[in-house]
Amino acid sequence: MSPTVQHRELSEIACWLLSAAEEPDQAHHDWDGGIPALLPLGGAFDAVKVPAGLVHATVDSRSLSDAAAALSQLGPVICEPHRWYYALVPVGTAAAWIDRQGVGLGSGTWCAVPRPDCTVPVDDRRRPYWAVPPDTPGRLCDPEALAALLQAGGERLEVVERRETAHRVLLDHMQTCTTCSMERNVAAIADDCDAALAPHQSTASHASLTDRANLMRRHLAVLIPIAEAQRGEYEGRDRALVPGALRDAEQLLAVAPQEDRIRAWVQLRALARVARILAQAHRPRYNQPMSVCETGAALRLTVRMAR
């Protein structure tokens, strides 16, 4: 496409977007200043506001580029990074958007609309940009296709939330239950570490890798205080490994989750190795029999079923 044709198409799209503005000159001035124009909804188009977490669950990735690629068939979508997505839809959609994922925005509401050629995150990575830019004046997202996509994402998100809740409940129980203390029940954590280090994890989705990394962080939150309280009491191999594992754990926990899938896999492996060292250091000693807590056993079964 020649620059002249591209410029003409962008101008046509800009005119269409600005047709929604109450003060087009002010909106154009905002664009020229590098900030989105605040446009009223309900005139040229409505919008559906969707939490970023739901969109990324829908596309099974926390990557902004993966989300944009998955949404590209719908129509124009604005991204406010790591917070919200706004899908532009026909006027009247907001009033009918009942009991569906996201929030319909229509007459009486406003939307920050970037200039048509703002298609990448800006420096502060918070300002809205077009995840899917409009390619034709008047073309909007199909509400039914959008609703179906978000419904699937909502179901995935519910599964993840159930799994996260099951893990939290189990770990809370293990911290307070004497029978389920870490001295007697490192097996569950060791199993999780082994699963995280399994070769097939290298092909897992970004969302799955991040979930397992978060599980490792929660395991470390339980293991670290126990290891620190027993400094100087370790013997043999544990005496050499545990201090280094504690230092590594502190550094790893200070690093934010990775958006790149390969880096997320590397991060998961590092967390799992450290957690396994600390778990192995607190395995039952001298072949002590493990007590059985029915509540703990039931919670561990719930965790396995939620995977």
Summary of the structure (lengths in Angstrom):
residues: 307
radius of gyration: 25.1
end to end distance: 48.0
largest distance: 79.6
contacts: 958
relative contact order: 0.11
helix: 55%
strand: 10%
